[in-house]
Amino acid sequence: MDQPGRKPQRCIVQIIGPRDSGKTSSIVKASRALREKGLRVAVVKSTHHQIDIRGKDSWRYINEGGAVAAAIIKNLGEEVAIFIPNTGLEKILDMFFEIADVVIIEGFKNSSVEVFTTISTEKVRGKDLADLIVEQVLKCLESITPA
């Protein structure tokens, strides 16, 4: 785990590791545990797969219509997907911190975003990754909360 020397202003915990190493399942478990502690958790995942599908409405609004963003909303907010082209991780984090206490990011190994800690699944053998995530989030929040 990497622990930057300076005090973070936002609580971001990064999880990296190879495919099928338990990242997503552990983040789900940790998120649930943090929610039970009254925390609002947001998650950002990096993927190499195409997200928006060519020819679908949201894709057409942006790529054919020139819209700067598109949102698809099910049943007045039950589910929401927002597509904002050419928006970096930092901007997404800014938006998420308006509604969340902590953001867990999965992937983004080469990002320059300042994180509290990076946990590599390859370096936590024998430990419960979800418990480690919760532990690091709580340490992060403690470090940024005024005494």
WODAUR-V791204 format. One line per field, one symbol per residue. ss: DSSP state (h for helix, s for strand, l for the rest). psi: psi as a letter, one per 40 degrees, with the letter a starting at -180 (. if undefined). Layout:
# WODAUR-V791204
ss = ???
psi = ???
This chain:
# WODAUR-V791204
ss = lssllllllllsssssllllllhhhhhhhhhhhhhhllllssssslllllllllllhhhhhhhllllllsssssllllssssslllllhhhhhhhhlllllsssssllllllllllsssshhhlllllhhhhhhhhhhhhhhhhlll
psi = ihgidihidihhhhhiiiifeeddddddddddddddeeihhihhhiieihdihheiddddddddeeieiihhhhffedihhhhhifhiddddddddedeidihhhhafdeiehhidihhhdeefheihdddddddddddddddehi.
